Amino acid sequence: MSQTQKIMEVSGDTAIEIRKMNKWYGQFHVLRDIDLTVMRGERIVICGPSGSGKSTMIRCINRLEEHQSGDIIVDGTELTNDLKNIDKVRSEVGMVFQHFNLFPHLTILENCTLAPIWVRKIPKKQAEETAMHFLTKVKIPDQAHKYPGQLSGGQQQRVAIARSLCMRPRIMLFDEPTSALDPEMIKEVLDTMIELAEEGMTMLCVTHEMGFAQAVANRVVFMDQGQIVEQNAPKEFFSNPQSERTKLFLSQILGH
Amino acid sequence: MAFATSRAEASKGGFRLSMLIYDTRFRAITLQVVALILFLLFIGWLTDNVIRNLDAKGKDINFGFLWVRAGYDIEQTLIPYTNDDNHGRAVIIGLLNTLVVAFFGCILATVVGVIVGVLRLSNNWLISRLMTIYVEIFRNVPLLLWILLVFVVISETMPAPADFKITPAILESRAALAGLEAQAGGNGLWMRIATLKLGSLPFILWLLAFIGITVAAWQFASARFQGAKAALIAAIPALIWVIMALTVFSPSLSGGPAADAQLAEIGATEPAASKFFFDSIAVTNRGTNIPAPLLDRPLGGTEFAGVPVNFSVLAVIAVLIVSLLANRAVVKRAKSIQESTGNRPTTWYISLVILFLPLILLLLALGLHWEVPGFPVNDQGVSTGFNLRGGIQVMHSFTALLIALALYTSAFIAEIVRAGIQAIPRGQSEAAAALGLRPGRTMRLVVLPQALRVIIPPLISQYLNLTKNTSLGIAVSYLDLRGTLGGITLNQTGRELEAMLLMMLIYLTISLIISMGMNAFNAAVKLKER
């Protein structure tokens, strides 16, 4: 598999660096001393039981959630209270949500051009061309003038991916992108994500799709109770888990 | 599919009478026909009953009373009216009084309601709780009580007109104070700074506000700008606050050249009551006196079917319409520039000029000035007469009705606005934020277009409620449609049936017009999903 060989190439520079990051919801300590470095072109799958803080962690990377201590540096920009830094990071980082979060009052095309027009200040025509390019890539160019409510779940999630790509992000975050989908739609979304990975996009993906992790990820990160318990290459991670907690988790999700 | 099958079966069996009840195709029609017959019978019985009873009393149905002399006065009229005019004109005066309260009431209720509704969602604990209290207080007390309460409060607590007068005693006190000030070397800037009452409550409040404003300004500026620029921008509000202390707030913050004991000896240097808003609006226990616009060079006017038509007002309206159209063209051009180059040109100052400059020029050409209400002053500067002269006197019944209706309805509108915004899932604004849209843009481009869909239908109901609730004006003797047609005219002419029918018809028409307008607006903004 020469494709797989290409995937495994990771360049030397850092895309995301998280150091000693902590987060609390009131008294509840959600994230404890998170340390994670992501290299450019790396694809990381984050898994763990529900409530372990996986989603919260990746939502901290584009500041949808605020962290209370520690550093997060994305593409050389440190996330602080500075709005300009937040804007800069958000325009570099795309995100795909579990429930798609398409804008129901706009057509598919308008969904894809809204941010390029208002944030990147791209001429409408050019933004539409870019949008059609990415809609073709996710294989739904013919739906461009429909509204999100008219599309199936899988199609909506692919639109959501195209919408993020239209901002030309250097990093993509996926927050359980297939959890709200029917089994046959999961495949079409995963195929799109695999294609993206093959092009060398830096990806962080919270998912329970272990097949995807094995096929695409450079590294699997296992989280529990707000901590990173274990991280390893997928082969090692699945065949030789180190901690008891990981073994239990894997036996539960791979057991049936 | 089901229809085709039943059709086939029916044709198989032919038509039987029992199918009128048991066959789904005929059942609906049968029920409707029965309902229609019952309804017509009921209407027929009512009409028959009315005609018989009127007959027994020797009455007929006749709207001729509308052309009979009315003979009663109406305190507040938008178009000329005397008690020599007929009942028809009195009805129109009442209708206009209803409409003017409804119009301003709807605007005021919407403005207050939207602000309260949005603030109730604020992250600030104190603000959101205060807004909750506001909503609960206003919507849980009957509207009639609010109208009476506001009326009683403004007519009982406001000063009498005489309190606005400048008396000879006041003039003497002023002369004495001026003498003292001259002795101490005037009440200039240095004097104000030197006599700042540092320990007094007003000064402490001012200082706390100063600290709050400066900290907030610094947080705002340092998040957006850096270094000297941030400091400069943060300093602007603080500077304004200091200037305010030495000018507007000076009387309460600085002692001035005279000591408190001396001031007490001199006596009052101002009348007991003063006018609001740059000395132009006087609220007395008799009514509210507001400035009246006067024109030096009016365009004249004519009368059309008994209604005066003022050409100056028409000119103002025409200029406003042209300005609005011109502004729309500017916005459209900005949009097309954005579509072709990506950069939206800044248009707010062009809009400002287009919207206001022609109007200001027209008003200057017409020679607009304001006749401010006040007492005539004799050559010594002492007020003469018993009441304020000039300007427009607004009845307290109008003010009370307007304020109570607007505040009461705003509580409901606030809840509607809050519900509309909360109906939009958090995911929508999160997705917009993840795409890099700032909160203001997110609100305008993503949240509001969806929220309006939820907000508008119940908002129509609130506008209709407010309009119909104006009829409660009877409690404070506000002569609206209910007060003229349904009140004095009805009592004088004894034409209850005609007056009530006419009144119902007019309220129905107003409601339908509001409903139609708002529905058209709703259709324009509603979510096109499929």
Interface residues (C-beta under 8 A of the other chain):
Chain A: N62 L64 N81 D82 L83 K84 D87 R90 S91 V93 G94 M95 F97 H99 N101 L102 F103 P104 H105 L114 A115 I117 W118 V119 R120 K121 I122 P123 K124 K125 Q126 A127 Y147 G149 Q150 A160 R163 S164 M167
Chain B: A223 R224 Q338 E339 S340 T341 G342 N343 R344 P425 G427 Q428 E430 A431 A432 A433 A434 L435 G436 L437 R438 R441 L445 V446 P449 Q450 R453 L527 K528 E529 R530
